[in-house]
Amino acid sequence: MTDAHSKVYCIIGNPVRHSMSPHVHNAAFSERGINAVYVAFEVEDVEKAVRGIRALGIGGASVTIPHKLSVMPQLDEIDEVAQMIGAVNTIVNEDGRLFGLNTDGPGAVKAIKDAGIELEGRNVAMIGSGGAARAVGFALAATENVADITVLGIVRDELSRLAGELGEKTGATARGIMLEEQKEAAKKAVEEAGLVINASPMGMHPHENETPVPAEWVTPDTAVLDVVYTPLETRFLKEVKAKGCRTVQGVEMFLNQAVLQFERWTRESAPVELMRRIVIENLEAK
């Protein structure tokens, strides 16, 4: 129950009416007995919105499309990994000083580790070169001792930029392969990978029959993360799981980015199982 002492948190973006975040965070606040409320603000002018966060003393905010990049100049300090990614999805208000970070990539890394998958020394093959790929790629390259990262994509300039920046900004061994033009090289990269990540929208509703690469390319001892969470288990994950691969659903990445937000805002452990149940219930209801 909220009152005049309730701390306010929010999500800013456009659109946001579909967001699951208010359900997830409000349930978590209630479970932990925290006097706080999380609301959604549909925002067009991000500069004015950030001034509002300062003026109203809002404790923190989630940032979603289309403001993850444009919000950055409005903040006082930005986490190093978020700077590398070039996007912020979380704002923390620390006594009037606004700190920006990105929990998308770290959320993916946490999901992989929570599944018992060892990242040390693994070759990574990541399909996709857009925003999700940047978040996951930089989180892996900057914080984990993976062997190398091969980015497989279909947009030449975007692919080249991501592969180049991964190497330049983190010192990681990274390269890019055009999926449609270099199929043999792409197939070899996937076959030799210890971790395959689909960071593209391939397989997302309403295109559930699509897979980012043929499941035949993936060897049985390879771990696989698919960032797509609608459906909860993609065709790609079903097919590689049938081969014996250890798999991680995209819902775990979404869950863990919210878990990391909650813990950064409140300095308390998140009720992870409750948050997972709320996320899955909301997805199944759609």
DOFI-293102 format. One line per 3 residues: their letters; for each residue z negated, x negated, y negated of N, C-alpha, C. Coordinates in steps of 0.001 Angstrom, whole numbers, plus 500000, padded with zeros to 6 digits. Last residue first. Example, Ala and Ser with C-alpha at 12.3 -4.5 7.8 and 13.67 -1.06 7.14 Angstrom:
DOFI-293102
sa) 492920:487150:502250:492860:486330:501060:492130:487100:499970 ~ 492200:486810:505690:492200:487700:504500:492200:486800:503300;
This chain:
DOFI-293102
kae) 523100:500658:513094:524323:500696:512287:525512:501164:513124 ~ 520974:500343:514753:521111:501645:514113:522407:501786:513332 ~ 521034:497705:515469:521411:498687:516486:521615:500066:515892;
lne) 520063:496551:513112:521413:496273:513558:521893:497319:514570 ~ 517454:497536:513068:518362:497869:511980:519809:497623:512375 ~ 516410:496394:515405:516433:497858:515252:517424:498268:514162;
ivi) 516621:493664:514738:517429:494209:515838:517514:495725:515748 ~ 514787:493485:512581:516185:493110:512416:517050:493765:513483 ~ 512389:494295:513804:512923:495058:512676:514412:494757:512487;
rrm) 512069:492274:515738:512224:493669:516156:512829:494514:515041 ~ 511754:490011:514090:512894:490094:515011:513139:491547:515422 ~ 509337:490671:512852:510543:490547:512043:511793:490628:512909;
lev) 507624:490576:515093:507789:491819:514335:509081:491776:513528 ~ 507890:487858:515746:508318:488887:516700:508502:490235:516019 ~ 506862:486528:513410:508251:486373:513841:508702:487502:514761;
pas) 505162:486725:510834:505066:487478:512092:506457:487583:512730 ~ 504778:483410:509439:505467:484696:509488:505223:485388:510826 ~ 502002:481816:507946:502925:481928:509074:503514:483330:509120;
ert) 502052:481263:504377:501433:481779:505598:502469:481845:506698 ~ 503136:480818:501929:502366:479721:502521:501573:480206:503742 ~ 504880:482624:500761:503485:483038:500956:502575:481911:501411;
wre) 507424:481393:500478:506849:482211:499405:505350:482370:499534 ~ 507781:480090:502903:507834:479309:501665:507201:480087:500511 ~ 507656:482200:504692:506643:481155:504768:506632:480282:503515;
fql) 509922:483717:503924:508582:484308:503904:507514:483218:503854 ~ 512006:481838:504434:511753:482376:503096:510314:482883:502978 ~ 511761:481509:507192:511548:480356:506320:511314:480792:504874;
vaq) 512429:484131:507997:511126:483556:508345:510798:482387:507408 ~ 515084:484270:507144:514079:485150:506524:512668:484635:506794 ~ 516237:482429:508831:516345:482175:507390:515341:483045:506640;
nlf) 515618:483614:511278:514893:482420:510876:515091:482054:509416 ~ 517388:485839:511412:515940:486010:511464:515231:484806:510868 ~ 519874:484526:511398:519523:485452:510324:518013:485648:510255;
mev) 519615:483091:513808:519813:482373:512539:519427:483265:511375 ~ 519391:485208:515571:518278:484262:515463:518393:483423:514202 ~ 521829:486458:515467:520679:487173:514903:519477:486242:514739;
gqv) 523546:484837:516888:523523:484725:515439:522351:485430:514795 ~ 522055:483458:519879:522710:484521:519138:522561:484331:517628 ~ 522710:480739:521865:521839:481217:520791:522611:482251:519991;
trc) 522823:479610:525316:523393:480235:524132:522316:480685:523144 ~ 523760:477289:527710:522628:477838:526988:523145:478361:525655 ~ 526269:477998:530188:525862:477403:528911:524590:478064:528381;
gka) 527292:479167:532450:526041:478422:532578:525570:477779:531298 ~ 529373:480868:532226:529685:479535:532767:528437:478692:532967 ~ 528262:482995:530966:528661:483186:532364:529021:481862:533036;
kve) 528116:481950:528411:526874:482138:529162:527179:482300:530649 ~ 530752:482116:527635:530197:480778:527883:528864:480867:528624 ~ 531012:484949:527492:531877:484164:528382:531307:482775:528654;
klf) 529102:485729:525610:529068:486278:526972:529849:485398:527926 ~ 529990:484343:523325:528704:484005:523931:528608:484521:525357 ~ 532493:485664:522942:532433:484216:523150:531126:483817:523828;
rte) 531716:488293:522426:532480:487996:523639:532409:486508:523971 ~ 528321:488237:521147:529768:488240:521022:530432:487989:522376 ~ 525639:490185:520799:526172:489150:521693:527685:489246:521689;
lpt) 525533:491915:518607:524427:490992:518864:524851:489857:519789 ~ 528816:492089:516915:527730:492545:517799:526662:491466:518031 ~ 527006:490735:514589:527501:492099:514845:528818:491975:515597;
yvv) 526463:488088:514213:525415:488904:514829:525766:490383:514895 ~ 527773:484809:514292:528079:486242:514205:526956:487035:514875 ~ 527179:482229:514980:526478:482779:513822:526753:484270:513632;
dlv) 526494:481051:518093:527480:481862:517383:526763:482524:516217 ~ 525939:478053:519774:525416:478986:518770:526592:479729:518164 ~ 525573:476520:522908:526475:477244:522006:525684:478173:521082;
atd) 525550:473512:524844:524810:474579:524154:525733:475214:523119 ~ 527072:472557:527909:527126:472601:526455:526270:473749:525924 ~ 527471:472487:530595:526238:471868:530090:526178:471827:528564;
ptv) 530016:473649:531109:528784:474389:531428:527501:473792:530859 ~ 532308:473222:528302:531772:472814:529599:530409:473467:529838 ~ 534908:475050:526856:533477:474710:526776:532962:474366:528171;
wea) 537457:475976:527195:537292:474639:526617:535850:474153:526704 ~ 537243:478565:528032:537592:477555:529043:537422:476136:528513 ~ 536975:480098:525799:535740:479727:526484:535995:478654:527543;
pvp) 539063:479202:523075:538950:479687:524457:537662:479211:525110 ~ 537434:479881:519912:538235:478999:520764:538137:479559:522183 ~ 536522:482346:518906:536915:481262:517991:537762:480195:518671;
ten) 537872:485445:520108:536953:484308:520292:537426:483158:519410 ~ 538038:489026:519850:538486:487697:519463:537422:486648:519792 ~ 536997:491498:520299:537729:490879:521408:538224:489473:521089;
ehp) 535855:492474:517943:534972:491975:518994:535700:491263:520127 ~ 536427:493127:515234:537324:492283:516025:536570:491638:517192 ~ 535081:494507:513203:535620:495258:514345:536553:494451:515241;
hmg) 532511:492359:514408:533006:493734:514331:533891:493897:513090 ~ 533523:488974:515064:532699:489940:514338:533345:491322:514369 ~ 535244:487167:516129:534406:487913:517067:533529:488943:516408;
mps) 535139:484903:513486:535850:485296:514706:534892:485965:515693 ~ 534041:483907:511166:533841:485329:511463:534537:485800:512730 ~ 532450:480706:512052:533541:481499:511492:533264:482972:511772;
ani) 530904:479023:513389:530459:479356:512038:531570:480082:511284 ~ 530004:478395:516482:530990:479226:515801:530400:479644:514463 ~ 529317:475282:517776:528844:476297:516833:530039:477087:516317;
vlg) 528291:473427:520528:529419:474101:519885:528867:475226:519020 ~ 527035:470413:521609:526685:471645:520904:527937:472178:520224 ~ 528231:468351:522794:526999:468808:523425:526502:470104:522810;
aee) 531774:467999:523245:530620:468355:522421:529413:468733:523267 ~ 534042:467641:524676:533126:466493:524583:531858:466803:523789 ~ 535408:470046:524386:535022:469598:525735:533977:468496:525687;
vak) 535900:469993:521631:535008:471008:522191:534508:470582:523569 ~ 537694:467839:521489:536450:467815:520719:535443:468808:521260 ~ 539813:468758:523104:539045:467575:523518:537700:467515:522792;
kaa) 540719:470895:521525:540231:471142:522884:539364:469978:523358 ~ 541598:469475:519269:540523:470459:519160:539895:470731:520513 ~ 543677:467994:520342:542535:467285:519766:541346:468222:519634;
ekq) 545329:470122:521089:544838:469193:522105:543623:468417:521602 ~ 545874:471385:518616:545146:472092:519669:544586:471145:520724 ~ 546525:471113:515808:546052:469999:516641:545237:470538:517823;
eel) 547205:473441:514525:548185:472356:514539:547805:471217:515479 ~ 545073:475181:514641:546381:475672:515068:547411:474554:515205 ~ 542829:473637:513744:542857:474295:515050:544260:474628:515518;
mig) 542605:470534:512385:543247:471825:512183:543469:472484:513546 ~ 539584:468821:512088:540759:469052:512936:541299:470447:512642 ~ 537659:466313:510459:538198:467656:510497:539438:467729:511358;
rat) 534554:464520:510964:536013:464584:510861:536444:466041:510927 ~ 531765:462318:510517:532345:463659:510503:533858:463566:510367 ~ 528776:460812:510719:530144:460644:511198:530763:462028:511333;
agt) 526767:460923:507726:527077:461321:509099:528521:460972:509437 ~ 526103:460522:505134:526293:459323:505947:526609:459643:507394 ~ 525914:462624:503396:524829:462439:504362:524931:461146:505157;
keg) 528110:462590:501671:526800:462971:501137:525643:462691:502093 ~ 530352:461752:503211:530006:461092:501948:528566:461355:501515 ~ 530425:463499:505450:530299:462054:505601:529789:461369:504354;
leg) 530596:465985:504207:529552:465751:505215:529326:464256:505398 ~ 532890:465674:502661:531585:465725:502005:530443:465512:502987 ~ 534934:465720:504637:534740:464566:503769:533357:464529:503146;
alr) 534613:468265:505754:534471:467080:506610:534206:465835:505761 ~ 535104:469845:503414:533823:469891:504128:533614:468643:504973 ~ 537759:469117:502696:536650:468939:501751:535302:468909:502471;
sle) 539237:469858:504953:539209:468453:504534:538024:468177:503613 ~ 538787:472652:504904:538378:471834:506053:538232:470375:505654 ~ 539971:473378:502491:538552:473662:502716:538000:472790:503835;
drv) 542634:472621:502991:541883:472022:501883:540372:472187:502077 ~ 543300:474212:505403:543392:472746:505313:542508:472145:504224 ~ 541900:476429:507370:542205:476308:505939:542144:474827:505574;
igl) 541049:476360:509937:542433:476797:509739:542844:476721:508271 ~ 539026:473970:511859:539291:475043:510915:540757:475374:510798 ~ 536309:472198:513031:537596:472770:513419:537873:473961:512507;
vti) 534606:469251:512642:534807:470575:512060:536217:471039:512408 ~ 532378:467353:514389:533792:467646:514249:533936:469080:513760 ~ 529879:465057:513936:530241:466451:513720:531751:466549:513537;
dav) 527766:462984:516017:528824:463199:515041:529171:464676:514992 ~ 524962:462979:516855:525850:461826:516967:526999:461912:515973 ~ 522073:463980:514890:523180:464274:515803:524140:463098:515800;
net) 519354:464032:513786:520041:462818:514226:521103:463143:515279 ~ 519036:466174:510939:518959:465941:512378:519790:464726:512772 ~ 519434:466483:508215:518057:466519:508727:517922:466192:510206;
aal) 522109:466359:507495:521113:465784:506591:519730:465670:507209 ~ 523562:467628:509527:523873:466244:509173:522778:465586:508359 ~ 522410:470225:509631:522437:469344:510803:522598:467881:510399;
afg) 522825:471119:507025:521466:471138:507583:521384:470216:508798 ~ 525599:470892:506827:524753:469999:506029:523312:469987:506530 ~ 526394:472901:508722:526821:471510:508841:525927:470553:508080;
var) 525294:475288:507755:524864:474754:509051:525198:473279:509157 ~ 526602:475505:505234:525147:475592:505349:524660:474941:506639 ~ 529313:475295:505908:528706:474328:504998:527193:474319:505165;
aag) 529596:477561:507547:529796:476227:508117:529178:475161:507224 ~ 529204:479595:505687:528262:479453:506807:528366:478063:507418 ~ 531429:479137:503910:530047:479051:503466:529044:478854:504582;
gsg) 533932:477517:506003:533493:478285:504849:532017:478127:504553 ~ 534994:476481:508277:534760:475539:507187:534326:476245:505902 ~ 535018:476615:511878:534859:477232:510579:534562:476201:509514;
ima) 533206:475368:514535:534408:476116:514176:534159:476858:512880 ~ 532045:472242:515401:531760:473439:514615:533060:474097:514179 ~ 530641:470258:517733:531940:470821:517365:531658:472144:516669;
vnr) 528641:467405:517930:528720:468801:517507:530169:469152:517184 ~ 526956:465366:520221:528180:465589:519475:528267:467080:519157 ~ 523490:464484:520043:524548:465392:520513:525775:465318:519599;
gel) 521302:462954:519220:522431:462300:519850:523557:463202:520327 ~ 519075:465595:519251:519174:464125:519172:520399:463625:519932 ~ 518681:468222:519845:519802:467865:518982:520057:466363:518920;
eig) 517871:470286:522543:517635:468989:521919:518869:468585:521106 ~ 516827:473537:522658:518015:472683:522691:517736:471411:521895 ~ 514999:475590:522642:514744:474441:523508:515908:473481:523617;
adk) 515266:477521:520818:515855:477809:522131:515683:476641:523098 ~ 514308:476322:518570:513443:477312:519222:513957:477683:520612 ~ 516581:474842:517846:515406:474152:518386:514470:475108:519116;
iak) 518238:476938:516942:518684:476048:518017:517486:475361:518675 ~ 516697:477993:514876:517078:478844:516014:517497:477999:517208 ~ 516585:475795:513133:515350:476292:513747:515663:477149:514978;
vag) 519281:475703:512384:518679:474561:513092:517401:474997:513803 ~ 519481:478161:511048:520290:477908:512237:519696:476773:513067 ~ 517723:477690:508935:517466:478799:509855:518240:478646:511143;
pgd) 518984:475595:507589:517743:475325:508309:517362:476445:509276 ~ 521164:477291:506577:521377:476185:507507:520124:475811:508275 ~ 519639:479199:505017:520640:479598:506008:520840:478492:507052;
tnl) 517961:478494:502988:517349:478606:504318:518357:479003:505384 ~ 518019:476534:500216:518906:477279:501092:518294:477295:502484 ~ 516418:476793:496971:516680:476169:498258:517623:477037:499069;
gfl) 515037:476298:493732:516057:476864:494600:516224:476086:495888 ~ 512386:477213:491650:512866:476215:492608:513852:476882:493558 ~ 511248:477692:488461:512047:478282:489530:512711:477196:490368;
rgd) 508099:477947:487103:509171:476999:487377:509940:477497:488598 ~ 506053:479773:487065:507059:479856:486025:508209:478886:486179 ~ 504626:479011:489379:503975:479037:488062:504992:478985:486925;
env) 507276:478967:491080:506062:478158:491148:505474:478037:489739 ~ 509237:481015:492756:508658:480914:491416:507314:480210:491532 ~ 512035:480281:494621:510573:480309:494648:510078:480108:493222;
itn) 514929:481658:495989:514267:481176:494771:512765:481321:494971 ~ 517613:481193:498213:516186:481466:498042:515685:480864:496738 ~ 520137:480314:498508:519890:481693:498960:518431:482101:498761;
vag) 522546:478353:496897:521123:478670:497000:520981:480108:497498 ~ 524996:475818:497464:524620:477229:497399:523123:477363:497584 ~ 525810:473332:498210:526424:473920:497029:526123:475386:496886;
imq) 524919:471607:500124:525629:472804:500564:526416:473403:499400 ~ 523606:469771:498449:524723:469343:499290:525576:470532:499723 ~ 521639:471429:497357:522608:470777:496473:523824:470326:497268;
ave) 520225:472052:499655:520926:473129:498952:521961:472553:497987 ~ 519127:469525:500152:520090:470087:501105:520882:471224:500463 ~ 517410:469238:497881:518511:468303:498124:519559:468879:499069;
die) 516583:472081:495833:516375:471273:497033:517626:470434:497336 ~ 516440:472133:492359:517131:472583:493563:516911:471573:494673 ~ 514920:473466:489416:515012:472395:490419:515663:472969:491671;
dlq) 515354:475587:487714:514748:474361:487193:514909:473175:488141 ~ 518397:477580:487469:517124:477192:488073:516643:475846:487536 ~ 520919:478171:486663:519837:478907:486001:518449:478447:486462;
pmv) 522808:476914:488211:522524:476354:486884:521357:477020:486161 ~ 522704:478683:490591:522161:477324:490596:521896:476753:489194 ~ 523974:481118:490634:522561:481101:490267:522045:479675:490042;
slk) 526544:480701:491568:526369:480888:490123:524906:480880:489694 ~ 526155:480573:494390:526585:479397:493626:526237:479547:492150 ~ 525247:483088:495113:524611:481903:495694:524979:480608:494971;
hpi) 526287:485554:494289:525526:484762:493323:524947:483444:493867 ~ 527503:487882:495312:528321:486683:495065:527606:485620:494231 ~ 525573:487242:498247:526903:487308:497644:526890:488256:496447;
tvs) 522064:486644:497440:523188:486864:498342:524479:486964:497543 ~ 518850:485398:497444:520097:485461:496682:521243:485621:497666 ~ 515491:486436:497239:516626:486092:498083:517876:486260:497234;
agg) 512783:485239:495249:513952:486092:495442:514860:485530:496516 ~ 509368:485485:494035:510483:484813:494691:511607:485784:494922 ~ 507623:486740:492273:507182:485592:493061:508286:484809:493715;
igl) 508143:487536:488899:508503:487824:490288:508281:486568:491125 ~ 507489:487578:486197:506617:486869:487134:506891:487215:488581 ~ 509148:488605:484320:508312:489555:485057:507370:488881:486047;
ari) 510494:486363:483354:509720:487198:482439:508744:488109:483163 ~ 511798:485306:485662:510823:484514:484899:509893:485431:484102 ~ 513421:487450:486353:512495:486901:487342:511400:486096:486640;
grv) 514928:487682:483988:514011:488751:484381:512986:488282:485397 ~ 516468:485400:484162:515531:485525:483044:514499:486613:483340 ~ 517938:486173:486373:516998:485056:486507:516006:485052:485349;
ake) 519455:488243:485230:518555:488527:486353:517516:487426:486511 ~ 520995:486928:483366:519982:487867:482893:518975:488175:484001 ~ 522578:485473:485198:521778:484769:484189:520665:485671:483668;
vde) 523942:487399:486663:522905:486621:487334:522027:485873:486331 ~ 525026:490435:486319:524782:489303:485418:523618:488482:485958 ~ 524858:492189:488508:526153:491664:488091:525980:490411:487230;
vef) 522852:493246:491193:522954:492426:489980:524392:492003:489738 ~ 520623:495336:492577:522069:495106:492519:522384:494478:491171 ~ 517725:494469:494119:518310:494647:492799:519807:494340:492877;
avy) 515215:495587:496316:516602:495157:496154:517104:495469:494755 ~ 511867:494269:496950:512817:495303:496535:514212:494704:496365 ~ 508752:493983:498371:510076:493349:498302:511095:494444:498020;
van) 505344:493460:497546:506437:494382:497807:507755:493659:497568 ~ 501967:492683:498539:503257:492343:497951:504277:493400:498333 ~ 499318:491622:499750:499562:492651:498742:500833:492295:497975;
igr) 499279:491096:503174:499594:490504:501873:499953:491622:500900 ~ 498826:491512:505885:497846:491976:504916:498030:491384:503540 ~ 500767:490946:507704:499887:489840:507329:498826:490251:506294;
esf) 502094:493391:507830:501486:492833:509047:500483:491738:508711 ~ 503079:493619:505211:502089:494573:505717:501348:494004:506922 ~ 504943:491519:505154:503822:491540:504206:502701:492441:504736;
aan) 506695:492439:507187:505961:491185:507354:504766:491108:506409 ~ 507735:494754:506054:506988:494853:507315:506139:493608:507531 ~ 509019:493580:503870:507908:494506:503637:507078:494706:504892;
hvh) 510990:492027:505181:509915:491376:504428:508743:492316:504149 ~ 512614:494007:506522:512028:492865:507229:510829:492301:506478 ~ 513399:495849:504556:512716:496307:505773:511940:495156:506420;
psm) 514694:494112:502685:513484:494853:502309:512704:495365:503524 ~ 516889:493041:504353:515776:492205:503902:514544:492991:503448 ~ 519129:494387:505001:517979:494590:505876:516726:493917:505341;
shr) 521330:495874:502605:520508:494748:503042:519344:495171:503940 ~ 522985:497682:501443:523033:497608:502901:522018:496608:503462 ~ 522778:497278:498751:522182:498502:499297:522152:498513:500816;
vpn) 523981:495172:497504:522767:494874:498273:522172:496105:498960 ~ 527287:493773:496657:526301:494855:496817:525065:494384:497580 ~ 525382:491666:494928:526214:492832:494657:527358:492869:495668;
gii) 521979:490524:494358:523349:490384:494834:524144:491608:494461 ~ 518669:489667:495122:519666:489927:494092:521050:489641:494657 ~ 515615:490830:496374:516921:490273:496706:517858:490632:495570;
cyv) 512143:489970:495682:513347:490788:495618:514545:490084:496228 ~ 508637:490594:495129:509725:489734:495587:510976:490593:495641 ~ 505567:490888:493425:506903:491422:493644:507857:490296:494075;
ksh) 502212:491578:494268:503210:490565:493924:504576:491133:494277 ~ 499986:494049:493035:500988:493656:494032:501953:492612:493471 ~ 498174:495126:491349:498020:493696:491637:499095:493179:492601;
adt) 498555:497809:491218:498861:497046:490013:498745:495538:490221 ~ 499783:498276:494590:498990:498680:493436:499350:497785:492261 ~ 500926:499426:497837:501029:498621:496638:500141:499166:495520;
m) 500000:499161:501194:500000:500000:500000:500000:499122:498750;
